[in-house]
Amino acid sequence: MAYKISTDCVACGTCEGECPVGAISSGDIYKIDPSLCTDCGTCANACPVGAISQE
C-alpha cells in the first residue's frame, strides 16, 4: 500500500530528498506516485510535520 501526503504538508522538500526511488514530486503539496512507491516508509519517518501516512 503506497503512502500519501496530506494537506498538512508544508512543502519543505525533506521527503523528496529521502525517497530512494524518486516517487515524490514537488508542488504546493508534495505528491507520491503510487506506481513508484515501494512502501518503505522513509518519507513518513523524515516528514517533520507528520503529513505522510499509509493510504
C-alpha positions in Angstrom: 0.0 0.0 0.0 1.5 3.3 -1.1 2.0 6.3 1.2 0.0 9.5 0.8 0.8 13.1 1.7 -2.0 15.0 3.4 -2.8 18.7 3.2 -0.8 19.2 6.3 2.3 19.2 4.0 4.3 22.4 4.3 6.3 21.7 1.1 9.7 21.7 2.9 11.1 19.1 0.5 12.5 16.8 3.1 10.6 13.7 1.9 11.6 14.2 -1.7 15.2 14.0 -0.9 14.8 11.0 1.3 12.8 8.8 -1.2 15.1 6.1 -2.5 13.0 5.5 -5.7 12.2 9.1 -6.6 8.4 8.6 -6.1 7.8 12.1 -4.7 7.2 15.2 -6.8 7.2 18.8 -5.6 4.3 21.3 -5.6 2.3 23.3 -3.2 1.7 20.0 -1.5 4.1 17.2 -2.5 2.7 14.1 -4.1 3.7 10.4 -4.1 3.3 8.4 -7.2 1.7 5.1 -6.0 3.1 3.2 -9.0 6.7 4.0 -7.9 6.3 3.9 -4.2 7.8 0.8 -2.6 6.1 1.2 0.8 9.5 1.6 2.6 8.2 4.4 4.9 11.4 6.5 4.7 9.4 9.6 3.7 6.9 9.2 6.6 9.8 8.9 9.0 11.5 12.0 7.5 8.5 14.3 7.5 8.8 17.0 10.2 5.1 17.7 10.4 3.7 14.1 10.1 1.9 14.8 6.9 2.7 11.4 5.4 0.8 8.2 6.1 -0.2 4.9 4.5 -3.2 5.2 2.2 
